[in-house]
Amino acid sequence: MTAFIGESFLLQTKTARYLYEKYAAGQPIIDYHNHLPPFQLAEDHRFSDLFEIWLSGDHYKWRAMRANGIAEEYCTGPADPFEKFMAWARTAPQTLRNPLYHWTHLELKRYFGIGDILDENSGPHIWEKANRMLRDDDLSVNGILRKFRVMALCTTDDPADDLRWHRAITDSKQGGTKVFPTFRPDRALQVHLPEFRPWLADLSAASDTYISCLADFLRALRKRHDDFHALGCRLSDHGLSRCHSDLCTEGDAAAIFAKALTREVSLEEQSRFASFIMLFFGHLDAEKGWTKQLHLGARRNANSTMMEQIGPDIGADSIGDWRQADSLGLYLDRLNRDGALPKTIVYRLWLGISKPVKPPARSSSEAAGGSWTRKKASNGSSMLYLPPVFFLGSWEW
């Protein structure tokens, strides 16, 4: 019987196998968008068990488990790690024809050499074997990066982050994978949320800037942009429902910012303010020769009850149905007219179904929270039906 995951998995023709083996298999990974925790990189973290490396932060698996009727106790709750793993083992067979099924078995095979199909019966054996292997140096954080020849990776970092872990990585002068931050300033746009003011205090501390008005705010953001650049950052990243392109003068933005310091800001005001700030970020990126990444179309935190009880990024997002072309075009055109259009990558979630595209056999690694074994297609999508991705300007490393 042919194994489910073999050397030619997804390579269905002689031409595919030839191209992969001759040109792709030996190439290193350059992972320019992921959510790997910098502290784990700096400390060369060792994972205690298969739950920690595989399930502790993987909201894709949590979402599938909930759909399979698994109680929250076994997703994000206080259940024992082995019990949580077994809950996933019971769920995995139900994900057949979903990329989660392929990811699961690719990860078991490539990281642990386990070719068994994961289910409730094989779960205990897989748990024991994988946990034994996790004691080896090859499966520490940096061991994994060496094993899969990761040349460089860029984490995702808030402007208010003090970047101490990135400085620790730089100061250690460790060889191997180069690690850089990515500037992800989503919270700078969220003047309508109650969390904005506490975040503003964190930004003030990180930038060593007293913030009492829009000019102070912009100065603090520019300083953090400079600090990121000094640590090798050459990428910004924005997660947006749609690209903001409303007209907003600096005076209007200043008034909205002042209001946000003491009162509630409307959604219409937030959109106008976000439009102003996104233009500001575009200019910063262009000045330094950075590449801007735009993730468009996600409907974040759709389950408000779960958001209140557990927090964000726990598998409660969905694909939105916002129209994108007009607002994106206006935003890019405005930057172009200002002579400040940076190199840009656009990732657009799409509700329609396009022609199926097989993910490339050589893929980059990503983690959602603490999951270090998630695979991602090279265009940044984690879906079998890949959404359109647009590259504006030349790509350089």
NORSULVEN-V283923 format. One record per pair of residues at least 6 apart in sequence whose ideal C-beta (glycine too) atoms are under 8 Angstrom apart, sorted by the first residue. I is the first residue (numbers start at 0). J is the second residue. Records with the same first field share a line. If there is no record, write none. Layout:
I = J, J
This chain:
2 = 114
3 = 104, 114, 116
4 = 104, 105, 107, 108, 114
7 = 16
8 = 105, 360
9 = 15, 357, 358, 360
10 = 16, 19, 360
19 = 360, 361
23 = 359, 360, 361
24 = 360, 361
26 = 148, 361
27 = 148, 149, 150
28 = 147, 148, 149, 150, 152, 361, 362, 363, 364
29 = 149, 150, 151, 152, 363, 396
30 = 149, 151, 152, 153, 363, 364, 365, 375
31 = 151, 152, 153, 181, 234
32 = 153, 155, 181, 234, 236, 292, 365, 375, 379
33 = 152, 153, 154, 155, 363, 364, 365, 366, 375
34 = 154, 155, 365, 366, 367, 368
35 = 152, 154, 364, 365, 366, 371
36 = 154, 366, 368, 369
37 = 154, 156, 164, 165, 168, 178, 180
38 = 44, 164
39 = 140, 369, 371
40 = 140, 141, 154, 164, 168, 178
41 = 164, 165, 167, 168, 171
42 = 140
43 = 139, 140, 141, 142
44 = 139, 140
45 = 133, 134, 138, 139, 140
46 = 52, 133, 138, 139, 371
47 = 80, 133
48 = 80, 81, 84, 126, 129, 130, 133
49 = 84, 125, 126, 129, 130, 133
50 = 80, 81, 83, 84
51 = 80, 369
52 = 133, 138, 369, 370, 371, 372
53 = 60, 84, 87, 106, 370, 372
54 = 60, 83, 84, 87, 370
55 = 368, 369, 370
56 = 366, 367, 368, 369, 370
57 = 367, 368, 369, 370, 373
58 = 312, 313, 314, 367, 368
59 = 99, 314, 367, 373, 381
60 = 87, 90, 99, 370
61 = 74, 75, 313, 314
62 = 314, 315
63 = 90, 93, 94, 97, 99
64 = 73, 74, 86, 87, 90
65 = 71, 74, 314
67 = 89, 90, 93
69 = 86, 89, 90
70 = 76
71 = 309
72 = 78
73 = 82, 83, 86
74 = 83, 86, 314
75 = 309, 313
78 = 86
81 = 126
84 = 122, 126
85 = 119, 122, 123, 126
87 = 117
88 = 117, 118, 119, 121, 122, 125
89 = 118, 119, 122
91 = 99, 100, 103, 117, 118
92 = 116, 117, 118
94 = 100, 103
97 = 383
98 = 358, 381, 382, 383
102 = 373, 374
103 = 117
104 = 116, 117
105 = 374
106 = 372, 373, 374
107 = 113, 114, 115, 117, 125, 129
108 = 114
110 = 129, 132, 138, 143, 372
111 = 125, 128, 129, 132
112 = 132
113 = 125, 128, 129
115 = 121, 124, 125
117 = 125
132 = 138
135 = 142
136 = 142
137 = 143, 145, 146
138 = 146
140 = 371
141 = 173, 175, 176
143 = 364, 371
144 = 152, 175, 176
145 = 175, 176
147 = 364
149 = 176, 363, 364
150 = 176, 177
151 = 176, 177, 178, 179, 396
152 = 176, 177, 178, 179, 364
153 = 178, 179, 180, 181, 232, 234
154 = 165, 178, 179, 180, 181
155 = 181, 183, 236
156 = 162, 165, 180, 181, 182, 183, 227
157 = 183, 184, 185, 186
158 = 182, 183, 184, 186, 187, 202, 205, 206, 220, 223, 224, 227
159 = 186, 198, 201, 202, 204, 205, 223
160 = 180, 205
161 = 204, 205
162 = 180, 226, 227, 230
165 = 178, 179, 180, 230
166 = 230
168 = 178
169 = 230, 231
177 = 231
179 = 230, 231, 232, 233, 234
180 = 227, 230, 231, 232
181 = 232, 234, 235, 236, 292
182 = 223, 224, 227, 232, 234, 235, 236, 289
183 = 235, 236, 237, 238
184 = 220, 235, 237, 276, 280
185 = 237, 238, 239
186 = 194, 195, 198
187 = 202, 216, 220, 276
188 = 243, 269, 272, 273, 276, 277
189 = 195, 198, 269
190 = 255, 256, 259, 264, 268, 269, 272
191 = 259, 263, 264, 265, 266, 268, 269
195 = 259
196 = 259, 260
199 = 210, 216, 260
202 = 208, 210, 216, 219, 220, 223
203 = 209, 210, 219
205 = 223
206 = 218, 219, 220, 222, 223, 226
207 = 222
208 = 215, 218, 219, 222
209 = 215
210 = 216, 219
211 = 260
212 = 253, 256, 257
213 = 249, 252, 253, 256, 257
214 = 253
216 = 256
217 = 279
220 = 279, 280, 283
221 = 283
224 = 283, 287
228 = 287, 289
232 = 289
233 = 287, 288, 289, 290
234 = 289, 290, 291, 292
235 = 280, 283, 284, 289, 290, 291, 292, 341
236 = 291, 292, 294
237 = 277, 280, 291, 292, 293, 294
238 = 294, 297, 299
239 = 293, 294, 295
240 = 295, 296, 297, 298, 299, 319, 321
241 = 295, 296, 319, 321, 322, 323, 326, 327
242 = 277, 293, 295, 323, 326, 327, 329, 330
243 = 270, 273, 274, 277, 326, 330
244 = 274, 325, 326, 327, 329, 330, 333
245 = 270, 271, 274
246 = 271, 274
247 = 255, 271, 272, 274, 275
248 = 275
249 = 275
251 = 271, 275
252 = 271, 272, 275, 276
255 = 264, 268, 269, 271, 272
256 = 272
258 = 264, 268
259 = 272
264 = 272
274 = 330
277 = 330
278 = 330, 333, 334, 337
280 = 291
281 = 291, 330, 334, 337, 339, 340, 341
282 = 334, 337, 339
283 = 289
284 = 290, 291, 341
285 = 334, 338, 339, 340, 341
286 = 339
288 = 341, 342
289 = 341, 342
290 = 341, 342, 343, 344, 392, 394
291 = 341, 342, 343, 344
292 = 343, 344, 345, 346, 379
293 = 327, 343, 344, 345, 346
294 = 346, 348, 379
295 = 321, 323, 327, 345, 346, 347, 348
296 = 318, 319, 321, 323, 347, 348, 349, 386
297 = 316, 317, 318, 319, 348
298 = 316, 317, 318, 319
299 = 311, 316
300 = 306, 311, 315, 316
301 = 315, 316, 317
302 = 315
305 = 313, 315
306 = 315
312 = 367, 368
318 = 348, 349, 350
319 = 348
320 = 350
323 = 347
327 = 345
331 = 340, 343, 391
334 = 340, 341
340 = 391, 392
341 = 392
342 = 390, 391, 392, 393, 394, 395
343 = 389, 390, 391, 392
344 = 379, 388, 389, 390, 391
345 = 387, 388, 389, 391
346 = 378, 379, 380, 386, 388
347 = 386, 387, 388, 389
348 = 386
349 = 386, 387
352 = 384
353 = 384, 385, 386, 387
355 = 383, 384
356 = 383, 384, 385
358 = 374, 376, 383, 385
359 = 376, 377
361 = 377
362 = 374, 375, 376, 377
363 = 374, 375, 377
364 = 371, 372, 373, 374, 375
365 = 373, 374, 375, 381
366 = 372, 373
367 = 373
373 = 381
375 = 381
376 = 385
378 = 385, 388
379 = 388
380 = 386, 388
